[in-house]
Amino acid sequence: MCKPKPARGKGYTAGESCIISIVMNDIEARVNFYTGAFCTCVGKYYLHAILPEWKKHLLPIAGVQFSSASNNMYPLGILDNNLVFPHPAGSVRMKTERVVMENCTSKHIILGNDYLNIYGIDIKNDKDRYFTIGENTRHKFSFFNVPKKISKISSFKGTHKEEFVANQLVEAQIIP
């Protein structure tokens, strides 16, 4: 079943997020299923907020270049651990690796095409949006109903905001 088409000029309002709540190292975290990312990654700011000791577990990474849609991304290393996808009928545990990025400002883990493909995660954009993992199509996981709003730099707190502005926005130009 399809949704009604938005009024002209309002097509951008039809999108929904693909954000879910998972458990990583006994801590609740948020994950965004992002088919536009070829690999799973997380920003150091979000990672520090949910796992302050992350640097102790970092595996080295060298000689790899990453980029987002708008700029280069700077990898710090790889973090590997389990992500648990909770479900009343039985949770699913996935062994994953994430590239920790210096300048990723996302407020969640980005689950890219690498693990979407490895674990056979299918996103269903039907009347009720959900996703399945692997061949068990009856085991449906739900997405959050995240309010649609434009993210702001002001959502960063304290020194993280100051560091982001000093290091990332230093070359930004605002064009009227």
C-alpha positions in Angstrom: 0.0 0.0 0.0 1.4 3.4 -0.9 1.1 6.6 1.0 -0.7 9.6 -0.5 1.6 11.8 -2.5 2.4 15.1 -0.8 1.3 18.4 -2.2 3.5 20.0 -4.9 6.7 21.4 -3.3 6.3 19.2 -0.2 7.8 16.0 -1.5 10.6 16.2 1.0 8.1 15.7 3.8 7.3 12.1 2.7 10.6 10.6 3.9 11.0 8.6 7.1 14.1 7.9 9.2 15.7 4.5 9.5 16.8 4.9 13.1 16.6 2.2 15.7 17.7 1.6 19.2 20.2 -1.2 19.8 22.5 -2.3 22.7 26.2 -2.1 22.4 28.4 -3.1 25.4 25.3 -3.1 27.6 24.6 0.5 26.7 21.7 1.7 24.6 22.7 3.4 21.3 21.1 4.5 18.1 21.8 3.2 14.7 20.8 4.7 11.3 20.5 2.3 8.4 22.1 4.3 5.6 22.2 2.7 2.2 24.2 5.6 0.9 27.2 4.7 3.1 29.4 1.9 1.8 30.8 1.1 5.2 29.6 1.3 8.8 31.0 4.2 10.8 30.6 6.3 13.8 31.8 9.8 14.8 34.1 10.2 17.7 31.8 12.6 19.5 28.8 10.2 19.5 31.1 7.3 20.4 32.6 9.2 23.3 29.0 10.0 24.6 28.0 6.3 24.7 31.4 4.6 25.2 33.9 6.9 26.9 36.7 4.3 26.9 36.5 3.7 23.1 40.1 4.7 22.5 41.3 1.7 24.5 39.6 -0.7 22.0 40.5 1.0 18.8 42.2 -1.1 16.0 44.5 0.6 13.6 43.5 1.7 10.1 45.9 3.1 7.6 46.1 4.0 3.9 42.3 4.2 3.4 40.5 7.3 2.2 36.9 8.0 3.0 34.5 10.7 1.9 30.9 11.7 2.5 28.7 13.5 0.1 30.2 16.8 0.9 33.8 16.4 2.2 36.6 14.0 3.2 36.2 11.9 6.3 39.2 11.2 8.5 39.4 7.7 10.0 40.9 7.2 13.5 40.6 3.5 13.6 38.3 0.5 13.8 36.1 -0.5 16.7 34.7 -4.0 16.7 32.1 -5.4 19.1 28.6 -6.8 19.1 25.4 -4.9 18.3 22.3 -6.4 19.8 19.0 -5.7 18.0 16.3 -6.2 20.7 13.1 -7.9 19.8 10.3 -9.4 22.0 10.5 -12.7 20.0 14.3 -13.0 20.3 17.1 -10.5 20.0 19.7 -10.6 17.2 23.4 -10.2 18.0 25.7 -9.0 15.2 29.5 -9.0 15.3 30.4 -5.7 13.5 33.2 -3.3 12.9 32.8 0.4 12.6 35.3 3.0 11.3 35.6 5.7 13.9 35.7 9.1 12.1 37.3 12.2 13.4 34.9 14.6 11.7 31.6 12.7 11.5 29.0 14.7 13.4 26.1 12.2 13.3 24.3 11.5 16.6 24.1 7.7 15.9 26.1 4.8 14.5 25.7 4.7 10.7 25.1 1.1 9.6 26.3 1.1 6.0 25.8 -1.2 3.0 28.6 -3.5 4.3 26.5 -5.0 7.1 23.2 -4.4 5.5 24.4 -6.8 2.8 26.4 -9.2 5.1 23.4 -9.8 7.4 20.7 -9.6 4.7 18.9 -6.6 6.2 15.9 -5.7 4.2 14.1 -2.4 4.7 10.4 -2.5 4.0 8.7 0.8 3.1 5.2 -0.5 3.3 2.2 1.0 5.2 4.0 -0.1 8.4 7.7 0.5 8.0 10.0 -2.2 9.3 13.1 -4.3 8.5 14.0 -7.9 8.6 17.3 -9.6 9.2 18.3 -12.6 7.2 15.8 -15.2 6.0 13.4 -14.8 8.9 10.9 -12.4 7.3 8.3 -12.9 10.1 10.6 -11.4 12.7 9.9 -7.7 12.0 11.9 -4.9 13.6 10.4 -1.4 13.9 12.0 2.0 13.3 11.7 5.0 15.5 9.1 7.7 14.6 11.6 10.5 14.7 10.2 14.0 14.3 11.3 15.7 11.2 13.5 18.7 11.9 16.6 20.2 10.6 19.6 19.4 12.7 21.5 22.3 14.1 25.1 22.7 15.2 23.8 24.1 18.5 22.9 20.5 19.4 26.5 19.9 20.3 27.3 20.6 23.9 30.3 22.3 25.5 33.8 21.6 24.2 32.5 19.3 21.5 30.8 22.2 19.9 33.8 24.5 20.3 36.1 21.8 18.9 33.8 21.2 15.9 33.5 24.9 15.1 37.2 25.5 15.4 38.3 22.4 13.4 35.4 21.7 11.0 33.8 25.1 10.3 36.9 27.1 10.1 36.9 27.0 6.3 33.1 27.2 5.9 31.6 30.0 4.0 28.0 31.2 4.2 26.6 32.2 0.8 23.5 34.4 1.0 
